[in-house]
Amino acid sequence: MKKEKNKIWKTLKNKKTRSIFLIIFYCLLFLSLIFYICINHKLEKSNNSVKNVEKVESIFELQDYLEDKNYSYEYTLKVDNDTYKYTGKRYLDKEEFVFQNGLISETYQLNRSDIYKKVNDKFIKTELPYHYFNYFDSNLIGTILEKSIFDSKNNLYEISNKDLQNIIGNQKNNNEQEGINTIEIIYGDNNIVSIIMDLTNYVKTLNATDDLVILELKYMDFQKIKDFSIN
């Protein structure tokens, strides 16, 4: 036993042998590090995949709520320094909202396809005061979300001008349709709080403007709106 220990000690004291042991040690350490990085990368990728699935599921859930047509909402459209705001509620095919732009404040009511604006305590038939496309149409918003593609690098959804144009339709394009529009999904308590669409590239195809165009759609009080009368 003592002789064996002496042999081991002599072997370790040998510079050549010790160098070999060190090389083997560092090789094993390097391989362990690579193995750890690979496992960690796989776990991170797996976690990101789970998050993406959760986001897709939450979008489908939002679409289901919108199809129920029972919610309140707040839409904000910013065109450079100009802001248009719509605050209202919906119950099936009836809606009531207040439109604000600077000092302008107007009350609107919708009953199926009929739109009315309050003028001197009377409701007069008119048109919806939206810009660029009808974001009051929940089916249209659902289709835009469905057709958008998730960009994991920037944590945003993207939709091309061409795809957006095909969904919206009935618009005259004066320029090429190339370009990407981004959609940011804001979450709170695992639910979608708001949808922020950067429509700058799409609007450029309509009027060649350099305006920054941001549309934010907030939906609340799902299935909590009670039936209300329309004047």
N, C-alpha and C positions, 0 to 999 in steps of 0.2 A: 504493500500500500504506500509505504514511504518512498519507495523507488519510483512508483508511478507519479506521485506528486512532484518529485524532483524532475522527472522527465517533462511533465507539463510546465513546470516553472522555467526549465531551460529552454523549452520551445517558445514560451512567451517572451523570454529575454532576447531571443534571436530577432534581430531587426527585420530580416526578410520575412520571417513568419508573422511577425507583428504587423508588418505592412499589409500582408495578405488578409489578416483578420480585420484590419481597419477598412480595407477596400470592401470586404464582404459585408461588414457592419453598415457602411455608408450606402452600399447598394440596397440592402434590405430596408434601410431607413427611407431611401428615395422611392423604392417601390411601394412602401407603406403609405408615403405621402401621396403618391399618384392614385393609389387605391382609395384613400380617404377623399381626395378631390372628386374622383369619379362618382363615388357613392353620394357625396354631398350634392353634386350637380344633378344627379338623377332624382334625389329627394326634392330639390328645389324646383325642377321641371315638373315633377308630379304635383307639387303644391300649386304651381301656377296653373296647371291643367285643371285642378279642382276649382280654383278661383274662376277660371274661364267658364267652366260648366255652371257654376253658381250664377255668374253674370248672365249667361244665356237663359237659364231658368227664370231669373228675375225679370228679364225682358219679356219672356212668354207670359209670365204672371201679370205683368203690367198690361200686356195686350188683352188678356182675359178681362181685367178690370175695365179697360177702356171699352171693350165690347159690351159690357153690362150697362154702359151709358148712365152711370150714377156716380157723380164726383163733383168736386169744386176744382177750380183751376186758376192759375195766374200765368199769363203769357207775357213775356217781355221781349220786344224786338228793338235792338239798338242798331241804328244806321249812322255810323260816325258819332256825331254829337246829338243826334235826334233819338228820342226814346218814345216808343209806343207801348202802352201797357193795357192789358185786358184782364179784368178780375171778375170771375163769374162762377156760375154753377150750372150743372146739367142734370136733367132727369128725363131719361128716355129721349124723345125727340123734341124736348123743350129746353131752351137755354135762356139765361138772363145774365148780362154782363155790363160792366162799366168800362168804356174806352177812354183812356187818358193820353193826351199828348200836349205837354206843356200846360198851358192854362185851359186847354180844351178838355171838357169832361162830358161824355155823352152816354146815355143809357140805351141799351139795345135788348131786344127780345127776339128769340127764334122759336118758331112753331113749325116743325117739319121743314119744309123748304121755304117758308115765308119768313122774311126778316123785317123787323120794325125798329125805327128809331124814335125816341121820345122827343117831341118838339112842342113846347108850350103846353105841357100836360096832356098831350095827345100822341098816340103812337102812329107814325106814318110809315108806310111800306118803303123799304130802301134796300141797300145791298150791304153785305158784310164788309167792315172796314179793315180787311187784312191786306198784307203786302206780299208780293212775289208768289205765294201759293196759300191754299186754304189750310192753315194749321189748326182750324177748328174741327176739321175732319179727322176723327180719331182713327178711322180705318186707314187713312192715308199715312198718318204718323206710324201706325203699326207696320205698314208695308215698308216704309223707309228704314225702320229699325231691323226688320227681317232681312232686307237686302244688303244692309251694311256689313262690312267685314271688320273683324277685330284685329287691331294692330297691337300685339303684345309688347312690342318695343316701347311704344309711346302710351300704352294703356288707353287707347282711343279706338273708336269705331270709325271707319272710313266708307264713303260712298262717292262714286265718280259723278261728274257732271252729267255724263250720258245716262247712267242708271237713274239718277235723280230726275232728269228730264223725262225719261220713259215712264216713271211713276207718276209724276205731277201732270205732265201733258199740257196741252192747250196753251203753250207759251211760245213766243217767237224768239228764236235764238239769232242774234246778230253776229255772233262770233263762234269760234271753234268750241267744241264741247269738252275738250281735254281739260283735266284739272280734278283735284280731289277736295271733297268737303269733309270736315271732321265732326264727329259726334261724341261728346263727353257724357258719360253716365255718372251722375252723382248719387252716392249711396248713403243711407242713414238707417241704422238698426236693421241691416240686411235687406232693406227695401229701397227701391229707386225713389229718390227725392225729387230730382229734376233731370231734364235732358237739355244739354246745351249744344246747339248746332252752329258751327261756323260756316255760313252760307256765302262767304265772300267770293269764292271762285265761281259758284253757280250764278250769283247775281251779275258777275262780269260778263257772262254769256248772254245776259238779257239786255244790258244797257252800257257795257264797256266802262263801267264806273270803277273808281279806285276805292269806293267806300268800304269800310269794314262793317260787315253785316253779321250780327250775332243774334240768334233766336234762342231764348230759354223758355222751356215748357215745364211748369210745375203742376203736378196733379195731387189732390188731397181728398180727404173725407170719402174714400171709396165706400159705396153702398150705404152712405149716411144721409144722402139728400132725399128729403121728402117731396112728394108731389106739390107743385105750386101752380098758381093760376097765371095765365097770360092775358094781358089787357087787349 
